[in-house]
Every structure is written in structure tokens, then in C-alpha cells.
């Protein structure tokens, strides 16, 4: 997305900062909650805030013996069903015993009296955070291994039987895209700040043209390079993070979201378009699809409709961030830059919809 603001995410988003005054927690109450709910906990607590995570504020909690991660809802008024930290907790709690790479969960607190909002606590994955899709610090062989690890890990998620891992009631297994379009249309309207005719057209056209859903699985909903932690020395995923948008649904919609990286311009983040993939050792989109299909057996149809759908959904998410910026409740220092993506996302979603057959 060439008209989006450029940010050096590697420098600006990784790591922690001193907790801003507006994001501070009541450590006495939090310590008491840890004492009562976290197995093996021994204080005292110190804490910092992760730079990333414009949706749900995320903290590093340190004790003399162990480090934890705490994710909470933002303070202030929230849109219905947004910032679902309880869903993140449920997904990871179900997946962890299966060996799928997620942090261990220690507890969920739904009492806002403790720190002012819902939150949960999980283990801290000690590894590499990668933000730049070009992987400039890696060799061609390492890049290929990293990308195949991402694809294989997603395929393994989609092959999990929700009923067998205690997530059979995590969502409705059918009509995923229809439900998502309805949800994000409503969320967009609730946070709308200006009239966007192309968004109105997408809201009208997308639900009329949904491809058939052939399979149902746990879907992550925001599966991308910077939402996972890689082993320090091996090119494998040790933790998939940020399960806020996860549910049961169409694995092809989930997979096509990852494939958008091959369509997005390289901007220091996950985009790969215009890069010399062969020279870099990064698989082409065709190779990525082949890898996914070989592992899952799921057919992957032409993806223009899915690209339009995913960009539409992203526009709805970013519109919520934009509204929080205006209201003064956005939690990340980069939320304003993220909010400026709304119009470019709508434009690109509209273009893909036209490629998929939407009349002008």
C-alpha cells in the first residue's frame, strides 16, 4: 500500500517502554490477583509496556523468578464484541495442550475492579520478533524456512478438530464470511467518521457474492509475521500471538489474509510485492499456495474475492482505531498512523472486488 505512512517498525514497535501514566495498573491489586490465581507466582512485581499492540494494551510483568505477559482491554468506552481478551484466552487455553505453538495461559480476570478492565496472563515466549517481510538479516535459505514455517503452522491450526480440543463451541462453524461481513459492517457504522461511497458499495456487494465454505476450522483472523515469535536460533514458530479475532470459520479466508502479503508493497513491514523473491529465497505466492494445499488438502480457489473481503474487514478494524484516536482512547503511540490506513484499505478492497466481478 504505497500511499500508507512509512514506519520503521523494527525500531519503533519491538521491545518495552516505561508505562505511560494513562496505562498504569494498580500493582497492589494485581499482586493480590496473581497470588490467588497464578500457579507458582512469587512477587514482587515490576512491569513495562510493550510498544506494539494498538488494540489491546500488553505488558511485560517481571518477578524475581519468572516473566509473564498481561493483555487487557483498553480503558474507555468499547465497541460491542471488540477487544475480546477473553476469546484470546479461550483459544490459547484450548490449543496449548495440543502442542500447537501458543503461550501457556495462567488465568483470566473478568472483574474490572482489579485493574480497570478484563485481562489475562500468559507465559512470555523468549525468541525472535520479526517485522520486516524481506527478512534483511537472514540468508535466502533461512528466509524460505521461515516462510514455510509460517505456512505449515497455519496449516496445522486449520487441521485441528475444534471438537477434539475443546473449542467446538468457540463459534459457529458455518457461514463465516457472512457473519464477518455483517459484524464489520456494523462495527464500521458504529465508528464511522466520514462517508465513504466505496465502503458502502462493498457493504452491499460482498454479502451477495460469498464463495461456498468447504471446510471449518479454528481461524486466527490476524495471522501475520509480527504476530508470532520464532525460536532464537531455529527457523520455527514457538508462539502465535494475538488471538483477538479468532473463531471457528473458513480456513481459506484465514489463509488468503496471509497471502495478501504477496500483493502488498514492501514498506519495511510484511509486504512482498515488487521484491525479487527468487533472489531473496522467499517462496512465490504459487509456491505458498502449493505448500498449504499439500499439507491440508484444502482447495484454494482464485483469491480476489477473499482479498477484497479481508481488506474490507481491515478497513472496519482500522476505522475503530481511528475513532479511538479521535476519542483519545487509542493505546498505541502508532495508532494515529494506523488510523490513516482506512481510505487506502477501502480503495484496494474496491479494486479487488472489481477484479472479482463487482459491477461499477
ZIBEL-V850184 format. One record per residue. RES is the residue in one letter. SS is DSSP state (alpha for helix, beta for strand, coil for the rest). BURIAL is # if it has 9 or more other C-alpha atoms within 8 Angstrom, else .. Layout:
# ZIBEL-V850184
((RES	SS	BURIAL) (RES	SS	BURIAL))
This chain:
# ZIBEL-V850184
((X	coil	.) (X	coil	.) (X	coil	.) (X	coil	.) (X	coil	.) (X	coil	.) (X	coil	.) (X	coil	.) (X	alpha	#) (X	alpha	#) (X	alpha	.) (X	alpha	.) (X	coil	#) (X	coil	#) (X	coil	.) (X	beta	#) (X	beta	.) (X	coil	.) (X	coil	#) (X	coil	.) (X	alpha	.) (X	alpha	.) (X	alpha	.) (X	coil	.) (X	coil	.) (X	coil	.) (X	alpha	.) (X	alpha	.) (X	alpha	#) (X	alpha	#) (X	alpha	#) (X	alpha	.) (X	alpha	#) (X	alpha	#) (X	alpha	#) (X	alpha	.) (X	alpha	.) (X	coil	#) (X	coil	.) (X	coil	.) (X	coil	.) (X	coil	.) (X	coil	.) (X	coil	.) (X	coil	#) (X	beta	.) (X	beta	#) (X	beta	#) (X	beta	#) (X	beta	#) (X	coil	#) (X	coil	.) (X	coil	#) (X	coil	#) (X	coil	#) (X	coil	#) (X	coil	#) (X	beta	#) (X	beta	#) (X	beta	#) (X	beta	#) (X	beta	#) (X	coil	#) (X	coil	.) (X	coil	.) (X	coil	.) (X	beta	#) (X	beta	#) (X	beta	#) (X	beta	#) (X	beta	#) (X	beta	#) (X	coil	#) (X	coil	#) (X	coil	.) (X	coil	.) (X	coil	.) (X	coil	.) (X	coil	.) (X	coil	.) (X	coil	.) (X	coil	.) (X	coil	#) (X	coil	#) (X	alpha	#) (X	alpha	#) (X	alpha	#) (X	alpha	#) (X	alpha	#) (X	alpha	.) (X	alpha	#) (X	alpha	#) (X	alpha	#) (X	alpha	#) (X	alpha	#) (X	alpha	#) (X	coil	.) (X	coil	.) (X	coil	.) (X	coil	#) (X	coil	#) (X	coil	#) (X	coil	#) (X	coil	#) (X	beta	#) (X	beta	#) (X	beta	#) (X	beta	#) (X	beta	.) (X	coil	.) (X	coil	.) (X	coil	#) (X	coil	.) (X	coil	#) (X	coil	#) (X	coil	.) (X	coil	#) (X	coil	#) (X	beta	#) (X	beta	#) (X	beta	#) (X	beta	#) (X	beta	#) (X	coil	.) (X	coil	.) (X	coil	.) (X	coil	#) (X	beta	.) (X	beta	#) (X	coil	#) (X	coil	#) (X	coil	#) (X	coil	#) (X	coil	#) (X	coil	.) (X	coil	.) (X	coil	.) (X	coil	.) (X	coil	.) (X	alpha	#) (X	alpha	.) (X	alpha	#) (X	alpha	#) (X	alpha	#) (X	alpha	#) (X	alpha	#) (X	alpha	#) (X	alpha	#) (X	alpha	#) (X	alpha	#) (X	alpha	#) (X	alpha	#) (X	alpha	#) (X	alpha	#) (X	alpha	#) (X	alpha	#) (X	alpha	#) (X	alpha	#) (X	alpha	.) (X	coil	#) (X	coil	.) (X	alpha	#) (X	alpha	.) (X	alpha	.) (X	alpha	#) (X	coil	.) (X	coil	#) (X	coil	#) (X	coil	.) (X	coil	.) (X	coil	.) (X	coil	#) (X	coil	#) (X	coil	.) (X	coil	#) (X	alpha	#) (X	alpha	#) (X	alpha	#) (X	alpha	.) (X	alpha	#) (X	alpha	#) (X	alpha	.) (X	alpha	.) (X	alpha	#) (X	alpha	#) (X	alpha	.) (X	alpha	#) (X	alpha	#) (X	alpha	.) (X	alpha	.) (X	coil	#) (X	coil	#) (X	coil	.) (X	coil	.) (X	coil	.) (X	coil	.) (X	alpha	.) (X	alpha	#) (X	alpha	#) (X	alpha	.) (X	alpha	.) (X	alpha	#) (X	alpha	#) (X	alpha	.) (X	alpha	#) (X	alpha	#) (X	alpha	#) (X	alpha	.) (X	coil	.) (X	coil	#) (X	coil	.) (X	coil	.) (X	coil	#) (X	coil	.) (X	coil	.) (X	coil	#) (X	beta	#) (X	beta	#) (X	beta	#) (X	coil	#) (X	coil	#) (X	coil	#) (X	coil	#) (X	coil	.) (X	alpha	#) (X	alpha	.) (X	alpha	#) (X	beta	#) (X	beta	#) (X	beta	#) (X	coil	#) (X	coil	.) (X	coil	.) (X	coil	.) (X	coil	#) (X	coil	#) (X	beta	#) (X	beta	#) (X	beta	#) (X	beta	#) (X	coil	#) (X	coil	.) (X	coil	#) (X	coil	#) (X	coil	#) (X	coil	#) (X	beta	#) (X	beta	#) (X	beta	#) (X	coil	#) (X	alpha	#) (X	alpha	.) (X	alpha	#) (X	alpha	#) (X	alpha	#) (X	alpha	#) (X	alpha	#) (X	alpha	#) (X	alpha	#) (X	alpha	#) (X	alpha	#) (X	alpha	#) (X	coil	#) (X	coil	#) (X	beta	#) (X	coil	#) (X	coil	#) (X	coil	#) (X	coil	#) (X	coil	#) (X	coil	#) (X	coil	#) (X	beta	#) (X	coil	.) (X	coil	.) (X	coil	.) (X	alpha	#) (X	alpha	.) (X	alpha	.) (X	alpha	#) (X	coil	#) (X	coil	#) (X	coil	#) (X	coil	#) (X	alpha	.) (X	alpha	.) (X	alpha	.) (X	alpha	#) (X	alpha	#) (X	alpha	.) (X	alpha	#) (X	alpha	#) (X	alpha	#) (X	alpha	.) (X	alpha	#) (X	alpha	#) (X	coil	.) (X	coil	.) (X	coil	.) (X	coil	.) (X	coil	.) (X	coil	.) (X	coil	.) (X	alpha	#) (X	alpha	#) (X	alpha	#) (X	alpha	#) (X	alpha	#) (X	alpha	#) (X	alpha	#) (X	alpha	#) (X	alpha	#) (X	alpha	#) (X	alpha	#) (X	alpha	#) (X	alpha	#) (X	alpha	#) (X	alpha	#) (X	alpha	#) (X	alpha	#) (X	alpha	#) (X	alpha	#) (X	alpha	#) (X	alpha	#) (X	alpha	#) (X	alpha	.) (X	alpha	.) (X	coil	.) (X	coil	#) (X	coil	#) (X	coil	#) (X	coil	#) (X	coil	.) (X	coil	.) (X	alpha	#) (X	alpha	#) (X	alpha	.) (X	alpha	#) (X	alpha	#) (X	coil	#) (X	coil	#) (X	alpha	#) (X	alpha	.) (X	alpha	#) (X	alpha	#) (X	alpha	#) (X	alpha	#) (X	alpha	#) (X	alpha	#) (X	alpha	#) (X	alpha	#) (X	alpha	#) (X	alpha	#) (X	alpha	#) (X	alpha	#) (X	coil	.) (X	coil	.) (X	coil	.) (X	coil	.) (X	coil	.))
